[in-house]
Amino acid sequence: MTPTRAAAYLGCATLLAAWLASAAGLGTPPPIRAPEPQPVPSTGTETLADDVQEQAVRLRERLAAAPAPRRPIRNPFAFAPRAAAPAARTAPAARSQPVVPPPVVAEPVLTLVGIAADRLPTGIARTAIITAESGEIFVVKAGEFIGGRYRVESVGADTVELTDLANASIRRLALR
C-alpha cells in the first residue's frame, strides 16, 4: 500500500469517527409540557342574544296593542255599479237554426331550418328545408306542396312564403 493511499484511508476513518462521536454526543431533548388551558374570555354573544330576545318580546307587546287597520272606504280598482238600462221590446224572432261556425283546424307548427341555393345558368334555384312538429322534414322548392295543405309560393334568401290551401291565407316562415 502506498503512503498516499494509507493517508487517504486514515483521513476517511478519522472523519467517520468524528461524525459518529458528534452524533453520540447529542442527547434527547426534554419533553415540552403543554401549557395549562386557560378559560377563554367571553365575546359577549350571550348578552347580545339576551338583548335581542328582550327586544323581540317588547315588539310583540307593541304589535298586540297596535290598532287594527281600517277597511278602505273606496276601491280604486272598481268602478261604481251602473243602473241597468231598460230592455227594448222587440218582436219575437222566428226560430231559426243556430249558426254553427265551421270547425277551426289548427295550423301545424312548421319551422324553417335552412335554405340551400344552387347556381344555375338561368339564375339561383333555392330549396327550403322545413320541419314539422311531428318530426317530418320537407325539402321543397317553389311550386311544391307540404303535407297536402300548403303550397310553396316562393323561397327567398331567408324566408319562405306558403299558401294555405284551406283558406287561401299566406304564411311566412323565417330563419331564426
LOMIMAR-398345 format. One record per residue (C-alpha): residue number from 0; x negated, y, z; residue in one letter. Coordinates in nm, 2 decimals, m for minus. Example, Ala and Ser with C-alpha at 12.3 -4.5 7.8 and 13.67 -1.06 7.14 Angstrom:
! residues 2
{0; {m1.23; m0.45; 0.78}; 'A'};
{1; {m1.37; m0.11; 0.71}; 'S'};
! end
This chain:
! residues 176
{0; {0.00; 0.00; 0.00}; 'M'};
{1; {m0.13; 0.34; m0.09}; 'T'};
{2; {m0.17; 0.61; 0.17}; 'P'};
{3; {0.08; 0.83; m0.01}; 'T'};
{4; {0.35; 0.56; m0.01}; 'R'};
{5; {0.28; 0.49; 0.36}; 'A'};
{6; {0.32; 0.87; 0.44}; 'A'};
{7; {0.65; 0.88; 0.25}; 'A'};
{8; {0.78; 0.58; 0.44}; 'Y'};
{9; {0.66; 0.72; 0.77}; 'L'};
{10; {0.83; 1.06; 0.69}; 'G'};
{11; {1.16; 0.89; 0.60}; 'C'};
{12; {1.15; 0.69; 0.91}; 'A'};
{13; {1.09; 1.00; 1.12}; 'T'};
{14; {1.38; 1.18; 0.96}; 'L'};
{15; {1.61; 0.88; 1.02}; 'L'};
{16; {1.50; 0.86; 1.38}; 'A'};
{17; {1.56; 1.24; 1.43}; 'A'};
{18; {1.90; 1.22; 1.28}; 'W'};
{19; {2.01; 0.92; 1.49}; 'L'};
{20; {1.88; 1.09; 1.80}; 'A'};
{21; {2.07; 1.41; 1.73}; 'S'};
{22; {2.40; 1.21; 1.68}; 'A'};
{23; {2.34; 1.02; 2.01}; 'A'};
{24; {2.29; 1.35; 2.20}; 'G'};
{25; {2.64; 1.47; 2.12}; 'L'};
{26; {2.90; 1.38; 2.38}; 'G'};
{27; {3.27; 1.37; 2.36}; 'T'};
{28; {3.43; 1.70; 2.44}; 'P'};
{29; {3.65; 1.72; 2.75}; 'P'};
{30; {4.02; 1.68; 2.67}; 'P'};
{31; {4.22; 2.00; 2.61}; 'I'};
{32; {4.50; 2.04; 2.85}; 'R'};
{33; {4.83; 2.17; 2.71}; 'A'};
{34; {4.94; 2.49; 2.87}; 'P'};
{35; {5.23; 2.48; 3.11}; 'E'};
{36; {5.56; 2.56; 2.95}; 'P'};
{37; {5.69; 2.90; 3.04}; 'Q'};
{38; {6.05; 3.00; 3.02}; 'P'};
{39; {6.14; 3.20; 2.71}; 'V'};
{40; {6.29; 3.54; 2.78}; 'P'};
{41; {6.65; 3.57; 2.66}; 'S'};
{42; {6.71; 3.77; 2.34}; 'T'};
{43; {7.05; 3.89; 2.47}; 'G'};
{44; {7.27; 3.68; 2.24}; 'T'};
{45; {7.47; 3.56; 2.53}; 'E'};
{46; {7.56; 3.91; 2.64}; 'T'};
{47; {7.63; 4.01; 2.28}; 'L'};
{48; {7.87; 3.72; 2.24}; 'A'};
{49; {8.05; 3.81; 2.56}; 'D'};
{50; {8.09; 4.17; 2.44}; 'D'};
{51; {8.23; 4.06; 2.11}; 'V'};
{52; {8.48; 3.83; 2.29}; 'Q'};
{53; {8.59; 4.12; 2.52}; 'E'};
{54; {8.64; 4.35; 2.21}; 'Q'};
{55; {8.85; 4.08; 2.04}; 'A'};
{56; {9.07; 4.05; 2.34}; 'V'};
{57; {9.12; 4.43; 2.35}; 'R'};
{58; {9.20; 4.43; 1.98}; 'L'};
{59; {9.46; 4.16; 2.02}; 'R'};
{60; {9.63; 4.35; 2.30}; 'E'};
{61; {9.64; 4.67; 2.09}; 'R'};
{62; {9.78; 4.49; 1.79}; 'L'};
{63; {10.05; 4.34; 2.01}; 'A'};
{64; {10.16; 4.68; 2.13}; 'A'};
{65; {10.14; 4.84; 1.78}; 'A'};
{66; {10.47; 4.95; 1.63}; 'P'};
{67; {10.62; 4.73; 1.36}; 'A'};
{68; {10.62; 4.88; 1.01}; 'P'};
{69; {10.94; 5.03; 0.89}; 'R'};
{70; {11.13; 4.89; 0.59}; 'R'};
{71; {11.08; 5.12; 0.29}; 'P'};
{72; {11.37; 5.35; 0.20}; 'I'};
{73; {11.33; 5.31; m0.17}; 'R'};
{74; {11.17; 5.06; m0.41}; 'N'};
{75; {10.96; 5.24; m0.67}; 'P'};
{76; {10.97; 4.94; m0.90}; 'F'};
{77; {11.35; 4.90; m0.92}; 'A'};
{78; {11.60; 5.14; m1.09}; 'F'};
{79; {11.93; 5.24; m0.95}; 'A'};
{80; {12.21; 5.00; m1.05}; 'P'};
{81; {12.43; 5.12; m1.33}; 'R'};
{82; {12.81; 5.11; m1.33}; 'A'};
{83; {12.94; 4.85; m1.57}; 'A'};
{84; {13.07; 5.00; m1.90}; 'A'};
{85; {13.43; 4.92; m1.97}; 'P'};
{86; {13.46; 4.64; m2.22}; 'A'};
{87; {13.60; 4.74; m2.55}; 'A'};
{88; {13.91; 4.55; m2.65}; 'R'};
{89; {13.86; 4.37; m2.97}; 'T'};
{90; {14.08; 4.14; m3.17}; 'A'};
{91; {14.01; 3.77; m3.10}; 'P'};
{92; {13.77; 3.65; m3.36}; 'A'};
{93; {13.86; 3.35; m3.57}; 'A'};
{94; {13.69; 3.04; m3.45}; 'R'};
{95; {13.41; 2.95; m3.68}; 'S'};
{96; {13.12; 2.71; m3.68}; 'Q'};
{97; {12.83; 2.83; m3.47}; 'P'};
{98; {12.54; 2.94; m3.67}; 'V'};
{99; {12.25; 2.69; m3.61}; 'V'};
{100; {11.91; 2.82; m3.71}; 'P'};
{101; {11.70; 2.59; m3.92}; 'P'};
{102; {11.45; 2.39; m3.72}; 'P'};
{103; {11.12; 2.56; m3.69}; 'V'};
{104; {10.83; 2.35; m3.80}; 'V'};
{105; {10.52; 2.43; m3.60}; 'A'};
{106; {10.22; 2.52; m3.81}; 'E'};
{107; {9.93; 2.27; m3.78}; 'P'};
{108; {9.61; 2.40; m3.63}; 'V'};
{109; {9.37; 2.44; m3.91}; 'L'};
{110; {9.01; 2.56; m3.87}; 'T'};
{111; {8.77; 2.68; m4.14}; 'L'};
{112; {8.44; 2.51; m4.07}; 'V'};
{113; {8.24; 2.61; m4.37}; 'G'};
{114; {8.22; 2.72; m4.73}; 'I'};
{115; {7.99; 2.58; m4.99}; 'A'};
{116; {7.91; 2.77; m5.31}; 'A'};
{117; {7.79; 2.62; m5.65}; 'D'};
{118; {7.64; 2.85; m5.91}; 'R'};
{119; {7.79; 2.77; m6.25}; 'L'};
{120; {7.73; 2.94; m6.58}; 'P'};
{121; {8.08; 3.09; m6.56}; 'T'};
{122; {8.04; 3.22; m6.21}; 'G'};
{123; {8.04; 3.09; m5.85}; 'I'};
{124; {8.26; 2.80; m5.75}; 'A'};
{125; {8.33; 2.79; m5.38}; 'R'};
{126; {8.45; 2.49; m5.18}; 'T'};
{127; {8.62; 2.52; m4.84}; 'A'};
{128; {8.57; 2.27; m4.55}; 'I'};
{129; {8.88; 2.28; m4.33}; 'I'};
{130; {8.96; 2.06; m4.02}; 'T'};
{131; {9.30; 1.99; m3.87}; 'A'};
{132; {9.38; 1.92; m3.51}; 'E'};
{133; {9.45; 1.56; m3.60}; 'S'};
{134; {9.08; 1.52; m3.69}; 'G'};
{135; {9.13; 1.52; m4.07}; 'E'};
{136; {8.87; 1.70; m4.28}; 'I'};
{137; {8.97; 1.86; m4.61}; 'F'};
{138; {8.72; 1.96; m4.87}; 'V'};
{139; {8.92; 2.18; m5.11}; 'V'};
{140; {8.88; 2.43; m5.40}; 'K'};
{141; {9.13; 2.69; m5.52}; 'A'};
{142; {9.45; 2.53; m5.66}; 'G'};
{143; {9.43; 2.21; m5.45}; 'E'};
{144; {9.67; 2.11; m5.17}; 'F'};
{145; {9.62; 2.04; m4.80}; 'I'};
{146; {9.84; 1.78; m4.64}; 'G'};
{147; {10.13; 1.84; m4.88}; 'G'};
{148; {10.22; 2.17; m4.70}; 'R'};
{149; {9.96; 2.42; m4.81}; 'Y'};
{150; {9.81; 2.52; m5.15}; 'R'};
{151; {9.47; 2.68; m5.15}; 'V'};
{152; {9.51; 3.02; m5.33}; 'E'};
{153; {9.15; 3.15; m5.31}; 'S'};
{154; {8.82; 3.07; m5.14}; 'V'};
{155; {8.61; 3.38; m5.06}; 'G'};
{156; {8.27; 3.42; m4.91}; 'A'};
{157; {8.40; 3.38; m4.55}; 'D'};
{158; {8.78; 3.34; m4.58}; 'T'};
{159; {9.04; 3.11; m4.74}; 'V'};
{160; {9.39; 3.20; m4.83}; 'E'};
{161; {9.66; 2.93; m4.81}; 'L'};
{162; {10.02; 2.95; m4.93}; 'T'};
{163; {10.27; 2.76; m4.71}; 'D'};
{164; {10.50; 2.57; m4.95}; 'L'};
{165; {10.77; 2.55; m4.68}; 'A'};
{166; {10.84; 2.93; m4.66}; 'N'};
{167; {10.60; 3.08; m4.92}; 'A'};
{168; {10.41; 3.27; m4.65}; 'S'};
{169; {10.03; 3.33; m4.68}; 'I'};
{170; {9.79; 3.21; m4.41}; 'R'};
{171; {9.43; 3.33; m4.39}; 'R'};
{172; {9.15; 3.13; m4.23}; 'L'};
{173; {8.82; 3.29; m4.15}; 'A'};
{174; {8.49; 3.16; m4.04}; 'L'};
{175; {8.40; 3.22; m3.68}; 'R'};
! end
